[in-house]
Amino acid sequence: MGTIFNISKSEWFVIILCCTIVLALELMNTAIENLCDMITKEFHPTIKIVKDVSAGAVLVSAIGSAIAGAVIFIPLIVHQIKILL
């Protein structure tokens, strides 16, 4: 979509940064979950909290990235629709 709408360099930077942050946090979440599973396969309330918090970090970054994408792309989409009408 960035290419289609010819977004600016700063907008590309925001999009790339958001994607990188989400992917990096997903990798960290996977590492934390695997480490917790290595420690014990049995249910432990503290390990549940650790896993939930690390998954929450991924969710928060994904929501923030979606908002950033919406701020960048919705005005461009609305403008394109106005041109077509």
PDB file of N, CA, C and O in Angstrom:
ATOM      1  N   MET A   1       0.820  -1.193   0.000  1.00  0.00           N
ATOM      2  CA  MET A   1       0.000   0.000   0.000  1.00  0.00           C
ATOM      3  C   MET A   1       0.860   1.252   0.000  1.00  0.00           C
ATOM      4  O   MET A   1       0.485   2.278  -0.567  1.00  0.00           O
ATOM      5  N   GLY A   2       2.019   1.155   0.644  1.00  0.00           N
ATOM      6  CA  GLY A   2       2.909   2.307   0.666  1.00  0.00           C
ATOM      7  C   GLY A   2       3.360   2.702  -0.721  1.00  0.00           C
ATOM      8  O   GLY A   2       3.471   3.887  -1.037  1.00  0.00           O
ATOM      9  N   THR A   3       3.619   1.708  -1.543  1.00  0.00           N
ATOM     10  CA  THR A   3       4.029   1.976  -2.923  1.00  0.00           C
ATOM     11  C   THR A   3       2.854   2.509  -3.737  1.00  0.00           C
ATOM     12  O   THR A   3       3.016   3.446  -4.519  1.00  0.00           O
ATOM     13  N   ILE A   4       1.686   1.924  -3.561  1.00  0.00           N
ATOM     14  CA  ILE A   4       0.501   2.353  -4.297  1.00  0.00           C
ATOM     15  C   ILE A   4       0.170   3.812  -3.993  1.00  0.00           C
ATOM     16  O   ILE A   4      -0.129   4.589  -4.900  1.00  0.00           O
ATOM     17  N   PHE A   5       0.225   4.180  -2.709  1.00  0.00           N
ATOM     18  CA  PHE A   5      -0.125   5.538  -2.317  1.00  0.00           C
ATOM     19  C   PHE A   5       1.063   6.493  -2.289  1.00  0.00           C
ATOM     20  O   PHE A   5       0.908   7.672  -1.969  1.00  0.00           O
ATOM     21  N   ASN A   6       2.250   5.986  -2.623  1.00  0.00           N
ATOM     22  CA  ASN A   6       3.447   6.827  -2.690  1.00  0.00           C
ATOM     23  C   ASN A   6       3.662   7.628  -1.397  1.00  0.00           C
ATOM     24  O   ASN A   6       3.745   8.856  -1.413  1.00  0.00           O
ATOM     25  N   ILE A   7       3.748   6.895  -0.282  1.00  0.00           N
ATOM     26  CA  ILE A   7       3.907   7.569   1.009  1.00  0.00           C
ATOM     27  C   ILE A   7       5.315   8.156   1.125  1.00  0.00           C
ATOM     28  O   ILE A   7       6.231   7.762   0.403  1.00  0.00           O
ATOM     29  N   SER A   8       5.463   9.104   2.048  1.00  0.00           N
ATOM     30  CA  SER A   8       6.736   9.807   2.220  1.00  0.00           C
ATOM     31  C   SER A   8       7.767   8.917   2.910  1.00  0.00           C
ATOM     32  O   SER A   8       7.443   7.848   3.426  1.00  0.00           O
ATOM     33  N   LYS A   9       9.006   9.379   2.908  1.00  0.00           N
ATOM     34  CA  LYS A   9      10.082   8.623   3.570  1.00  0.00           C
ATOM     35  C   LYS A   9       9.823   8.492   5.067  1.00  0.00           C
ATOM     36  O   LYS A   9      10.079   7.438   5.649  1.00  0.00           O
ATOM     37  N   SER A  10       9.323   9.542   5.689  1.00  0.00           N
ATOM     38  CA  SER A  10       9.053   9.462   7.126  1.00  0.00           C
ATOM     39  C   SER A  10       7.910   8.487   7.416  1.00  0.00           C
ATOM     40  O   SER A  10       7.932   7.795   8.434  1.00  0.00           O
ATOM     41  N   GLU A  11       6.921   8.427   6.539  1.00  0.00           N
ATOM     42  CA  GLU A  11       5.843   7.464   6.716  1.00  0.00           C
ATOM     43  C   GLU A  11       6.356   6.039   6.511  1.00  0.00           C
ATOM     44  O   GLU A  11       5.947   5.125   7.227  1.00  0.00           O
ATOM     45  N   TRP A  12       7.253   5.842   5.534  1.00  0.00           N
ATOM     46  CA  TRP A  12       7.875   4.540   5.344  1.00  0.00           C
ATOM     47  C   TRP A  12       8.650   4.146   6.597  1.00  0.00           C
ATOM     48  O   TRP A  12       8.603   2.994   7.027  1.00  0.00           O
ATOM     49  N   PHE A  13       9.363   5.107   7.181  1.00  0.00           N
ATOM     50  CA  PHE A  13      10.135   4.836   8.391  1.00  0.00           C
ATOM     51  C   PHE A  13       9.221   4.345   9.504  1.00  0.00           C
ATOM     52  O   PHE A  13       9.542   3.374  10.189  1.00  0.00           O
ATOM     53  N   VAL A  14       8.084   5.011   9.687  1.00  0.00           N
ATOM     54  CA  VAL A  14       7.141   4.614  10.738  1.00  0.00           C
ATOM     55  C   VAL A  14       6.615   3.207  10.479  1.00  0.00           C
ATOM     56  O   VAL A  14       6.557   2.390  11.398  1.00  0.00           O
ATOM     57  N   ILE A  15       6.234   2.915   9.243  1.00  0.00           N
ATOM     58  CA  ILE A  15       5.709   1.594   8.895  1.00  0.00           C
ATOM     59  C   ILE A  15       6.766   0.507   9.136  1.00  0.00           C
ATOM     60  O   ILE A  15       6.475  -0.529   9.735  1.00  0.00           O
ATOM     61  N   ILE A  16       7.980   0.752   8.668  1.00  0.00           N
ATOM     62  CA  ILE A  16       9.061  -0.235   8.849  1.00  0.00           C
ATOM     63  C   ILE A  16       9.392  -0.411  10.326  1.00  0.00           C
ATOM     64  O   ILE A  16       9.603  -1.535  10.782  1.00  0.00           O
ATOM     65  N   LEU A  17       9.441   0.681  11.073  1.00  0.00           N
ATOM     66  CA  LEU A  17       9.720   0.601  12.508  1.00  0.00           C
ATOM     67  C   LEU A  17       8.638  -0.187  13.234  1.00  0.00           C
ATOM     68  O   LEU A  17       8.946  -1.031  14.075  1.00  0.00           O
ATOM     69  N   CYS A  18       7.386   0.080  12.920  1.00  0.00           N
ATOM     70  CA  CYS A  18       6.287  -0.652  13.561  1.00  0.00           C
ATOM     71  C   CYS A  18       6.374  -2.146  13.260  1.00  0.00           C
ATOM     72  O   CYS A  18       6.233  -2.971  14.163  1.00  0.00           O
ATOM     73  N   CYS A  19       6.603  -2.495  12.004  1.00  0.00           N
ATOM     74  CA  CYS A  19       6.722  -3.915  11.632  1.00  0.00           C
ATOM     75  C   CYS A  19       7.885  -4.572  12.363  1.00  0.00           C
ATOM     76  O   CYS A  19       7.763  -5.696  12.849  1.00  0.00           O
ATOM     77  N   THR A  20       8.994  -3.882  12.439  1.00  0.00           N
ATOM     78  CA  THR A  20      10.180  -4.427  13.106  1.00  0.00           C
ATOM     79  C   THR A  20       9.928  -4.637  14.594  1.00  0.00           C
ATOM     80  O   THR A  20      10.327  -5.660  15.151  1.00  0.00           O
ATOM     81  N   ILE A  21       9.279  -3.690  15.234  1.00  0.00           N
ATOM     82  CA  ILE A  21       8.999  -3.805  16.667  1.00  0.00           C
ATOM     83  C   ILE A  21       8.075  -4.987  16.943  1.00  0.00           C
ATOM     84  O   ILE A  21       8.319  -5.761  17.869  1.00  0.00           O
ATOM     85  N   VAL A  22       7.013  -5.131  16.145  1.00  0.00           N
ATOM     86  CA  VAL A  22       6.089  -6.248  16.348  1.00  0.00           C
ATOM     87  C   VAL A  22       6.810  -7.584  16.162  1.00  0.00           C
ATOM     88  O   VAL A  22       6.648  -8.495  16.973  1.00  0.00           O
ATOM     89  N   LEU A  23       7.601  -7.701  15.099  1.00  0.00           N
ATOM     90  CA  LEU A  23       8.321  -8.953  14.858  1.00  0.00           C
ATOM     91  C   LEU A  23       9.343  -9.241  15.953  1.00  0.00           C
ATOM     92  O   LEU A  23       9.484 -10.386  16.382  1.00  0.00           O
ATOM     93  N   ALA A  24      10.055  -8.214  16.408  1.00  0.00           N
ATOM     94  CA  ALA A  24      11.046  -8.410  17.473  1.00  0.00           C
ATOM     95  C   ALA A  24      10.367  -8.847  18.769  1.00  0.00           C
ATOM     96  O   ALA A  24      10.868  -9.735  19.460  1.00  0.00           O
ATOM     97  N   LEU A  25       9.242  -8.237  19.101  1.00  0.00           N
ATOM     98  CA  LEU A  25       8.537  -8.628  20.318  1.00  0.00           C
ATOM     99  C   LEU A  25       7.956 -10.031  20.191  1.00  0.00           C
ATOM    100  O   LEU A  25       7.903 -10.770  21.175  1.00  0.00           O
ATOM    101  N   GLU A  26       7.524 -10.402  19.004  1.00  0.00           N
ATOM    102  CA  GLU A  26       7.038 -11.773  18.796  1.00  0.00           C
ATOM    103  C   GLU A  26       8.164 -12.780  19.006  1.00  0.00           C
ATOM    104  O   GLU A  26       7.943 -13.836  19.599  1.00  0.00           O
ATOM    105  N   LEU A  27       9.362 -12.469  18.531  1.00  0.00           N
ATOM    106  CA  LEU A  27      10.511 -13.343  18.767  1.00  0.00           C
ATOM    107  C   LEU A  27      10.829 -13.443  20.256  1.00  0.00           C
ATOM    108  O   LEU A  27      11.110 -14.528  20.764  1.00  0.00           O
ATOM    109  N   MET A  28      10.785 -12.311  20.953  1.00  0.00           N
ATOM    110  CA  MET A  28      11.037 -12.324  22.400  1.00  0.00           C
ATOM    111  C   MET A  28       9.968 -13.140  23.128  1.00  0.00           C
ATOM    112  O   MET A  28      10.278 -13.892  24.052  1.00  0.00           O
ATOM    113  N   ASN A  29       8.723 -12.993  22.713  1.00  0.00           N
ATOM    114  CA  ASN A  29       7.633 -13.750  23.320  1.00  0.00           C
ATOM    115  C   ASN A  29       7.854 -15.246  23.142  1.00  0.00           C
ATOM    116  O   ASN A  29       7.675 -16.019  24.083  1.00  0.00           O
ATOM    117  N   THR A  30       8.240 -15.652  21.947  1.00  0.00           N
ATOM    118  CA  THR A  30       8.507 -17.065  21.682  1.00  0.00           C
ATOM    119  C   THR A  30       9.651 -17.572  22.544  1.00  0.00           C
ATOM    120  O   THR A  30       9.576 -18.669  23.098  1.00  0.00           O
ATOM    121  N   ALA A  31      10.710 -16.780  22.659  1.00  0.00           N
ATOM    122  CA  ALA A  31      11.854 -17.179  23.486  1.00  0.00           C
ATOM    123  C   ALA A  31      11.446 -17.314  24.952  1.00  0.00           C
ATOM    124  O   ALA A  31      11.838 -18.270  25.620  1.00  0.00           O
ATOM    125  N   ILE A  32      10.673 -16.373  25.447  1.00  0.00           N
ATOM    126  CA  ILE A  32      10.233 -16.414  26.849  1.00  0.00           C
ATOM    127  C   ILE A  32       9.349 -17.629  27.092  1.00  0.00           C
ATOM    128  O   ILE A  32       9.506 -18.326  28.095  1.00  0.00           O
ATOM    129  N   GLU A  33       8.412 -17.884  26.168  1.00  0.00           N
ATOM    130  CA  GLU A  33       7.528 -19.044  26.344  1.00  0.00           C
ATOM    131  C   GLU A  33       8.309 -20.356  26.306  1.00  0.00           C
ATOM    132  O   GLU A  33       8.043 -21.257  27.103  1.00  0.00           O
ATOM    133  N   ASN A  34       9.263 -20.470  25.394  1.00  0.00           N
ATOM    134  CA  ASN A  34      10.071 -21.696  25.328  1.00  0.00           C
ATOM    135  C   ASN A  34      10.918 -21.862  26.582  1.00  0.00           C
ATOM    136  O   ASN A  34      11.069 -22.978  27.078  1.00  0.00           O
ATOM    137  N   LEU A  35      11.471 -20.777  27.099  1.00  0.00           N
ATOM    138  CA  LEU A  35      12.253 -20.848  28.331  1.00  0.00           C
ATOM    139  C   LEU A  35      11.380 -21.276  29.499  1.00  0.00           C
ATOM    140  O   LEU A  35      11.782 -22.111  30.310  1.00  0.00           O
ATOM    141  N   CYS A  36      10.196 -20.708  29.585  1.00  0.00           N
ATOM    142  CA  CYS A  36       9.273 -21.096  30.659  1.00  0.00           C
ATOM    143  C   CYS A  36       8.890 -22.566  30.550  1.00  0.00           C
ATOM    144  O   CYS A  36       8.811 -23.263  31.562  1.00  0.00           O
ATOM    145  N   ASP A  37       8.650 -23.045  29.323  1.00  0.00           N
ATOM    146  CA  ASP A  37       8.307 -24.456  29.128  1.00  0.00           C
ATOM    147  C   ASP A  37       9.472 -25.368  29.495  1.00  0.00           C
ATOM    148  O   ASP A  37       9.267 -26.488  29.963  1.00  0.00           O
ATOM    149  N   MET A  38      10.697 -24.885  29.280  1.00  0.00           N
ATOM    150  CA  MET A  38      11.871 -25.671  29.634  1.00  0.00           C
ATOM    151  C   MET A  38      12.004 -25.792  31.155  1.00  0.00           C
ATOM    152  O   MET A  38      12.451 -26.817  31.670  1.00  0.00           O
ATOM    153  N   ILE A  39      11.614 -24.738  31.859  1.00  0.00           N
ATOM    154  CA  ILE A  39      11.711 -24.741  33.319  1.00  0.00           C
ATOM    155  C   ILE A  39      10.729 -25.735  33.917  1.00  0.00           C
ATOM    156  O   ILE A  39      11.097 -26.529  34.783  1.00  0.00           O
ATOM    157  N   THR A  40       9.470 -25.698  33.455  1.00  0.00           N
ATOM    158  CA  THR A  40       8.466 -26.646  33.937  1.00  0.00           C
ATOM    159  C   THR A  40       7.322 -26.742  32.941  1.00  0.00           C
ATOM    160  O   THR A  40       6.904 -25.742  32.357  1.00  0.00           O
ATOM    161  N   LYS A  41       6.826 -27.949  32.757  1.00  0.00           N
ATOM    162  CA  LYS A  41       5.661 -28.178  31.896  1.00  0.00           C
ATOM    163  C   LYS A  41       4.373 -28.082  32.716  1.00  0.00           C
ATOM    164  O   LYS A  41       3.280 -27.959  32.164  1.00  0.00           O
ATOM    165  N   GLU A  42       4.519 -28.138  34.025  1.00  0.00           N
ATOM    166  CA  GLU A  42       3.354 -28.077  34.903  1.00  0.00           C
ATOM    167  C   GLU A  42       2.880 -26.628  35.040  1.00  0.00           C
ATOM    168  O   GLU A  42       3.637 -25.681  34.823  1.00  0.00           O
ATOM    169  N   PHE A  43       1.602 -26.486  35.407  1.00  0.00           N
ATOM    170  CA  PHE A  43       1.052 -25.152  35.598  1.00  0.00           C
ATOM    171  C   PHE A  43       1.708 -24.484  36.798  1.00  0.00           C
ATOM    172  O   PHE A  43       1.835 -25.073  37.871  1.00  0.00           O
ATOM    173  N   HIS A  44       2.118 -23.244  36.588  1.00  0.00           N
ATOM    174  CA  HIS A  44       2.668 -22.435  37.678  1.00  0.00           C
ATOM    175  C   HIS A  44       2.122 -21.018  37.506  1.00  0.00           C
ATOM    176  O   HIS A  44       2.254 -20.445  36.424  1.00  0.00           O
ATOM    177  N   PRO A  45       1.517 -20.440  38.536  1.00  0.00           N
ATOM    178  CA  PRO A  45       0.874 -19.128  38.391  1.00  0.00           C
ATOM    179  C   PRO A  45       1.836 -18.013  37.953  1.00  0.00           C
ATOM    180  O   PRO A  45       1.451 -17.130  37.186  1.00  0.00           O
ATOM    181  N   THR A  46       3.063 -18.051  38.428  1.00  0.00           N
ATOM    182  CA  THR A  46       4.022 -17.013  38.048  1.00  0.00           C
ATOM    183  C   THR A  46       4.420 -17.143  36.579  1.00  0.00           C
ATOM    184  O   THR A  46       4.548 -16.141  35.876  1.00  0.00           O
ATOM    185  N   ILE A  47       4.614 -18.369  36.121  1.00  0.00           N
ATOM    186  CA  ILE A  47       4.962 -18.580  34.720  1.00  0.00           C
ATOM    187  C   ILE A  47       3.801 -18.158  33.825  1.00  0.00           C
ATOM    188  O   ILE A  47       4.023 -17.621  32.740  1.00  0.00           O
ATOM    189  N   LYS A  48       2.561 -18.395  34.267  1.00  0.00           N
ATOM    190  CA  LYS A  48       1.396 -17.939  33.502  1.00  0.00           C
ATOM    191  C   LYS A  48       1.429 -16.423  33.356  1.00  0.00           C
ATOM    192  O   LYS A  48       1.164 -15.901  32.274  1.00  0.00           O
ATOM    193  N   ILE A  49       1.748 -15.721  34.420  1.00  0.00           N
ATOM    194  CA  ILE A  49       1.824 -14.259  34.369  1.00  0.00           C
ATOM    195  C   ILE A  49       2.923 -13.812  33.407  1.00  0.00           C
ATOM    196  O   ILE A  49       2.713 -12.900  32.607  1.00  0.00           O
ATOM    197  N   VAL A  50       4.086 -14.444  33.478  1.00  0.00           N
ATOM    198  CA  VAL A  50       5.204 -14.100  32.591  1.00  0.00           C
ATOM    199  C   VAL A  50       4.794 -14.285  31.129  1.00  0.00           C
ATOM    200  O   VAL A  50       5.053 -13.421  30.292  1.00  0.00           O
ATOM    201  N   LYS A  51       4.150 -15.420  30.828  1.00  0.00           N
ATOM    202  CA  LYS A  51       3.722 -15.682  29.450  1.00  0.00           C
ATOM    203  C   LYS A  51       2.647 -14.693  29.003  1.00  0.00           C
ATOM    204  O   LYS A  51       2.679 -14.205  27.873  1.00  0.00           O
ATOM    205  N   ASP A  52       1.700 -14.400  29.889  1.00  0.00           N
ATOM    206  CA  ASP A  52       0.634 -13.453  29.549  1.00  0.00           C
ATOM    207  C   ASP A  52       1.174 -12.051  29.305  1.00  0.00           C
ATOM    208  O   ASP A  52       0.731 -11.366  28.382  1.00  0.00           O
ATOM    209  N   VAL A  53       2.121 -11.622  30.121  1.00  0.00           N
ATOM    210  CA  VAL A  53       2.701 -10.284  29.963  1.00  0.00           C
ATOM    211  C   VAL A  53       3.498 -10.185  28.664  1.00  0.00           C
ATOM    212  O   VAL A  53       3.427  -9.173  27.968  1.00  0.00           O
ATOM    213  N   SER A  54       4.256 -11.235  28.337  1.00  0.00           N
ATOM    214  CA  SER A  54       5.032 -11.182  27.099  1.00  0.00           C
ATOM    215  C   SER A  54       4.110 -11.207  25.877  1.00  0.00           C
ATOM    216  O   SER A  54       4.386 -10.536  24.883  1.00  0.00           O
ATOM    217  N   ALA A  55       3.031 -11.966  25.943  1.00  0.00           N
ATOM    218  CA  ALA A  55       2.053 -11.956  24.849  1.00  0.00           C
ATOM    219  C   ALA A  55       1.339 -10.604  24.789  1.00  0.00           C
ATOM    220  O   ALA A  55       1.015 -10.116  23.707  1.00  0.00           O
ATOM    221  N   GLY A  56       1.099 -10.009  25.945  1.00  0.00           N
ATOM    222  CA  GLY A  56       0.472  -8.683  25.994  1.00  0.00           C
ATOM    223  C   GLY A  56       1.333  -7.617  25.343  1.00  0.00           C
ATOM    224  O   GLY A  56       0.813  -6.694  24.716  1.00  0.00           O
ATOM    225  N   ALA A  57       2.644  -7.738  25.486  1.00  0.00           N
ATOM    226  CA  ALA A  57       3.549  -6.784  24.856  1.00  0.00           C
ATOM    227  C   ALA A  57       3.433  -6.847  23.335  1.00  0.00           C
ATOM    228  O   ALA A  57       3.463  -5.819  22.658  1.00  0.00           O
ATOM    229  N   VAL A  58       3.300  -8.059  22.808  1.00  0.00           N
ATOM    230  CA  VAL A  58       3.109  -8.224  21.362  1.00  0.00           C
ATOM    231  C   VAL A  58       1.785  -7.593  20.943  1.00  0.00           C
ATOM    232  O   VAL A  58       1.719  -6.895  19.932  1.00  0.00           O
ATOM    233  N   LEU A  59       0.733  -7.840  21.721  1.00  0.00           N
ATOM    234  CA  LEU A  59      -0.580  -7.285  21.406  1.00  0.00           C
ATOM    235  C   LEU A  59      -0.569  -5.762  21.412  1.00  0.00           C
ATOM    236  O   LEU A  59      -1.113  -5.130  20.506  1.00  0.00           O
ATOM    237  N   VAL A  60       0.044  -5.176  22.423  1.00  0.00           N
ATOM    238  CA  VAL A  60       0.105  -3.712  22.513  1.00  0.00           C
ATOM    239  C   VAL A  60       0.858  -3.133  21.320  1.00  0.00           C
ATOM    240  O   VAL A  60       0.435  -2.127  20.749  1.00  0.00           O
ATOM    241  N   SER A  61       1.963  -3.756  20.942  1.00  0.00           N
ATOM    242  CA  SER A  61       2.720  -3.245  19.803  1.00  0.00           C
ATOM    243  C   SER A  61       1.936  -3.409  18.500  1.00  0.00           C
ATOM    244  O   SER A  61       2.008  -2.550  17.621  1.00  0.00           O
ATOM    245  N   ALA A  62       1.199  -4.493  18.374  1.00  0.00           N
ATOM    246  CA  ALA A  62       0.388  -4.701  17.172  1.00  0.00           C
ATOM    247  C   ALA A  62      -0.741  -3.676  17.088  1.00  0.00           C
ATOM    248  O   ALA A  62      -1.031  -3.159  16.009  1.00  0.00           O
ATOM    249  N   ILE A  63      -1.372  -3.384  18.209  1.00  0.00           N
ATOM    250  CA  ILE A  63      -2.436  -2.370  18.221  1.00  0.00           C
ATOM    251  C   ILE A  63      -1.859  -1.000  17.874  1.00  0.00           C
ATOM    252  O   ILE A  63      -2.438  -0.268  17.071  1.00  0.00           O
ATOM    253  N   GLY A  64      -0.729  -0.654  18.469  1.00  0.00           N
ATOM    254  CA  GLY A  64      -0.084   0.621  18.148  1.00  0.00           C
ATOM    255  C   GLY A  64       0.305   0.709  16.684  1.00  0.00           C
ATOM    256  O   GLY A  64       0.172   1.766  16.068  1.00  0.00           O
ATOM    257  N   SER A  65       0.783  -0.387  16.127  1.00  0.00           N
ATOM    258  CA  SER A  65       1.152  -0.417  14.714  1.00  0.00           C
ATOM    259  C   SER A  65      -0.076  -0.262  13.826  1.00  0.00           C
ATOM    260  O   SER A  65      -0.022   0.422  12.804  1.00  0.00           O
ATOM    261  N   ALA A  66      -1.173  -0.890  14.207  1.00  0.00           N
ATOM    262  CA  ALA A  66      -2.416  -0.759  13.441  1.00  0.00           C
ATOM    263  C   ALA A  66      -2.910   0.686  13.466  1.00  0.00           C
ATOM    264  O   ALA A  66      -3.388   1.201  12.455  1.00  0.00           O
ATOM    265  N   ILE A  67      -2.794   1.327  14.610  1.00  0.00           N
ATOM    266  CA  ILE A  67      -3.200   2.734  14.717  1.00  0.00           C
ATOM    267  C   ILE A  67      -2.308   3.609  13.845  1.00  0.00           C
ATOM    268  O   ILE A  67      -2.798   4.489  13.137  1.00  0.00           O
ATOM    269  N   ALA A  68      -1.005   3.373  13.894  1.00  0.00           N
ATOM    270  CA  ALA A  68      -0.079   4.140  13.051  1.00  0.00           C
ATOM    271  C   ALA A  68      -0.403   3.942  11.576  1.00  0.00           C
ATOM    272  O   ALA A  68      -0.403   4.901  10.804  1.00  0.00           O
ATOM    273  N   GLY A  69      -0.677   2.706  11.183  1.00  0.00           N
ATOM    274  CA  GLY A  69      -1.056   2.431   9.800  1.00  0.00           C
ATOM    275  C   GLY A  69      -2.342   3.129   9.412  1.00  0.00           C
ATOM    276  O   GLY A  69      -2.467   3.650   8.304  1.00  0.00           O
ATOM    277  N   ALA A  70      -3.298   3.139  10.326  1.00  0.00           N
ATOM    278  CA  ALA A  70      -4.571   3.816  10.051  1.00  0.00           C
ATOM    279  C   ALA A  70      -4.373   5.318   9.893  1.00  0.00           C
ATOM    280  O   ALA A  70      -4.967   5.933   9.008  1.00  0.00           O
ATOM    281  N   VAL A  71      -3.546   5.909  10.740  1.00  0.00           N
ATOM    282  CA  VAL A  71      -3.278   7.356  10.654  1.00  0.00           C
ATOM    283  C   VAL A  71      -2.630   7.698   9.316  1.00  0.00           C
ATOM    284  O   VAL A  71      -2.907   8.748   8.737  1.00  0.00           O
ATOM    285  N   ILE A  72      -1.780   6.820   8.837  1.00  0.00           N
ATOM    286  CA  ILE A  72      -1.092   7.077   7.565  1.00  0.00           C
ATOM    287  C   ILE A  72      -2.011   6.793   6.373  1.00  0.00           C
ATOM    288  O   ILE A  72      -2.081   7.604   5.449  1.00  0.00           O
ATOM    289  N   PHE A  73      -2.711   5.666   6.378  1.00  0.00           N
ATOM    290  CA  PHE A  73      -3.398   5.220   5.175  1.00  0.00           C
ATOM    291  C   PHE A  73      -4.859   5.662   5.048  1.00  0.00           C
ATOM    292  O   PHE A  73      -5.330   5.858   3.928  1.00  0.00           O
ATOM    293  N   ILE A  74      -5.584   5.823   6.141  1.00  0.00           N
ATOM    294  CA  ILE A  74      -6.997   6.190   6.021  1.00  0.00           C
ATOM    295  C   ILE A  74      -7.191   7.523   5.289  1.00  0.00           C
ATOM    296  O   ILE A  74      -8.041   7.595   4.402  1.00  0.00           O
ATOM    297  N   PRO A  75      -6.440   8.579   5.623  1.00  0.00           N
ATOM    298  CA  PRO A  75      -6.629   9.819   4.855  1.00  0.00           C
ATOM    299  C   PRO A  75      -6.330   9.650   3.364  1.00  0.00           C
ATOM    300  O   PRO A  75      -6.996  10.259   2.527  1.00  0.00           O
ATOM    301  N   LEU A  76      -5.349   8.842   3.033  1.00  0.00           N
ATOM    302  CA  LEU A  76      -5.016   8.603   1.622  1.00  0.00           C
ATOM    303  C   LEU A  76      -6.128   7.832   0.918  1.00  0.00           C
ATOM    304  O   LEU A  76      -6.459   8.127  -0.230  1.00  0.00           O
ATOM    305  N   ILE A  77      -6.701   6.855   1.598  1.00  0.00           N
ATOM    306  CA  ILE A  77      -7.801   6.081   1.029  1.00  0.00           C
ATOM    307  C   ILE A  77      -9.033   6.962   0.844  1.00  0.00           C
ATOM    308  O   ILE A  77      -9.689   6.914  -0.196  1.00  0.00           O
ATOM    309  N   VAL A  78      -9.343   7.766   1.861  1.00  0.00           N
ATOM    310  CA  VAL A  78     -10.492   8.680   1.768  1.00  0.00           C
ATOM    311  C   VAL A  78     -10.296   9.650   0.623  1.00  0.00           C
ATOM    312  O   VAL A  78     -11.235   9.900  -0.133  1.00  0.00           O
ATOM    313  N   HIS A  79      -9.115  10.201   0.474  1.00  0.00           N
ATOM    314  CA  HIS A  79      -8.809  11.127  -0.629  1.00  0.00           C
ATOM    315  C   HIS A  79      -9.011  10.438  -1.979  1.00  0.00           C
ATOM    316  O   HIS A  79      -9.579  11.027  -2.898  1.00  0.00           O
ATOM    317  N   GLN A  80      -8.549   9.193  -2.099  1.00  0.00           N
ATOM    318  CA  GLN A  80      -8.699   8.450  -3.356  1.00  0.00           C
ATOM    319  C   GLN A  80     -10.164   8.197  -3.664  1.00  0.00           C
ATOM    320  O   GLN A  80     -10.577   8.280  -4.820  1.00  0.00           O
ATOM    321  N   ILE A  81     -10.950   7.889  -2.646  1.00  0.00           N
ATOM    322  CA  ILE A  81     -12.379   7.661  -2.843  1.00  0.00           C
ATOM    323  C   ILE A  81     -13.070   8.939  -3.316  1.00  0.00           C
ATOM    324  O   ILE A  81     -13.929   8.892  -4.196  1.00  0.00           O
ATOM    325  N   LYS A  82     -12.693  10.088  -2.727  1.00  0.00           N
ATOM    326  CA  LYS A  82     -13.273  11.372  -3.140  1.00  0.00           C
ATOM    327  C   LYS A  82     -12.959  11.684  -4.601  1.00  0.00           C
ATOM    328  O   LYS A  82     -13.788  12.246  -5.316  1.00  0.00           O
ATOM    329  N   ILE A  83     -11.764  11.316  -5.035  1.00  0.00           N
ATOM    330  CA  ILE A  83     -11.376  11.542  -6.429  1.00  0.00           C
ATOM    331  C   ILE A  83     -12.241  10.699  -7.358  1.00  0.00           C
ATOM    332  O   ILE A  83     -12.673  11.170  -8.410  1.00  0.00           O
ATOM    333  N   LEU A  84     -12.489   9.459  -6.969  1.00  0.00           N
ATOM    334  CA  LEU A  84     -13.276   8.544  -7.791  1.00  0.00           C
ATOM    335  C   LEU A  84     -14.750   8.940  -7.861  1.00  0.00           C
ATOM    336  O   LEU A  84     -15.427   8.640  -8.844  1.00  0.00           O
ATOM    337  N   LEU A  85     -15.240   9.604  -6.837  1.00  0.00           N
ATOM    338  CA  LEU A  85     -16.658  10.007  -6.809  1.00  0.00           C
ATOM    339  C   LEU A  85     -16.769  11.338  -7.497  1.00  0.00           C
ATOM    340  O   LEU A  85     -17.865  11.888  -7.603  1.00  0.00           O
TER     341      LEU A  85
END
